[in-house]
């Protein structure tokens, strides 16, 4: 999304991977999608 951006706390996610995760959640009627997965412990 922004060229050269980096983060040491939260991983930078690829847009295609995020779109794939969203589509998989929609197709399986998943009610909650938490991205990145390390945040599942907070939900």
TIROTOR-188399 format. One line per 8 residues: number of its first residue (from 1); their letters; for each residue x, y, z of N, C-alpha, C, O. Coordinates in pm, whole numbers. Layout:
REM residues N
NUM = A = X,Y,Z,X,Y,Z,X,Y,Z,X,Y,Z  ...;
REM end
This chain:
REM residues 43
1 = XXXXXXXX = 82,-118,0,0,0,0,88,126,0,62,219,-75  189,127,83,283,239,86,423,182,63,469,95,137  489,232,-39,622,183,-73,720,211,39,728,323,90  795,109,78,900,125,178,854,122,322,936,140,412  726,101,347,677,99,485,724,-29,555,733,-134,492  753,-18,684,792,-136,760,740,-122,902,713,-12,950  727,-236,969,679,-237,1106,748,-349,1181,760,-460,1130  793,-319,1301,858,-422,1381,758,-491,1474,790,-593,1535;
9 = XXXXXXXX = 638,-436,1487,538,-491,1578,435,-576,1504,410,-690,1541  376,-519,1401,272,-587,1324,329,-620,1186,385,-532,1120  315,-745,1142,369,-780,1010,294,-708,898,172,-690,906  366,-668,796,305,-605,679,246,-718,594,317,-811,556  118,-707,564,48,-813,492,34,-779,344,14,-663,307  45,-880,262,27,-863,119,-122,-850,88,-202,-927,142  -161,-756,3,-302,-737,-29,-369,-861,-87,-486,-887,-58  -297,-938,-169,-358,-1058,-226,-386,-1162,-119,-488,-1231,-124;
17 = XXXXXXXX = -296,-1175,-21,-318,-1269,88,-438,-1227,172,-521,-1311,210  -449,-1097,200,-562,-1046,278,-692,-1072,202,-791,-1115,262  -693,-1046,72,-812,-1071,-9,-849,-1218,-8,-967,-1252,0  -751,-1307,-17,-777,-1451,-12,-838,-1491,122,-931,-1572,126  -785,-1436,231,-839,-1466,364,-983,-1418,377,-1068,-1488,433  -1011,-1299,325,-1147,-1244,330,-1241,-1330,248,-1352,-1361,294  -1200,-1368,129,-1286,-1452,44,-1312,-1587,108,-1424,-1637,102  -1211,-1647,168,-1230,-1776,235,-1328,-1761,351,-1411,-1849,372;
25 = XXXXXXXX = -1319,-1652,425,-1411,-1629,537,-1554,-1611,486,-1648,-1662,546  -1570,-1539,377,-1704,-1518,320,-1762,-1650,271,-1878,-1680,299  -1683,-1728,200,-1732,-1853,142,-1764,-1959,247,-1844,-2048,220  -1704,-1950,364,-1732,-2047,471,-1823,-1989,578,-1840,-2048,685  -1883,-1873,548,-1975,-1806,642,-1912,-1783,779,-1979,-1792,881  -1785,-1752,779,-1713,-1723,903,-1759,-1587,954,-1753,-1488,881  -1804,-1581,1079,-1859,-1457,1134,-1751,-1356,1172,-1774,-1236,1161  -1637,-1404,1215,-1530,-1314,1258,-1401,-1353,1188,-1365,-1471,1183;
33 = XXXXXXXX = -1333,-1255,1135,-1202,-1276,1074,-1105,-1180,1138,-1123,-1058,1132  -1003,-1234,1200,-901,-1152,1265,-771,-1166,1186,-717,-1275,1172  -723,-1054,1136,-599,-1053,1059,-508,-948,1121,-552,-836,1142  -385,-980,1149,-313,-1106,1140,-354,-1202,1251,-410,-1162,1353  -325,-1327,1228,-370,-1433,1317,-318,-1420,1460,-379,-1474,1552  -207,-1352,1479,-155,-1338,1615,-250,-1259,1704,-237,-1263,1826  -345,-1187,1647,-443,-1111,1725,-561,-1196,1772,-645,-1147,1846  -569,-1324,1729,-676,-1411,1776,-674,-1425,1928,-779,-1446,1989;
41 = XXX = -559,-1412,1989,-551,-1423,2134,-619,-1306,2203,-654,-1316,2321  -638,-1196,2134,-703,-1079,2191,-855,-1083,2180,-925,-1006,2247  -906,-1172,2095,-1052,-1177,2072,-1118,-1270,2169,-1240,-1287,2165;
REM end
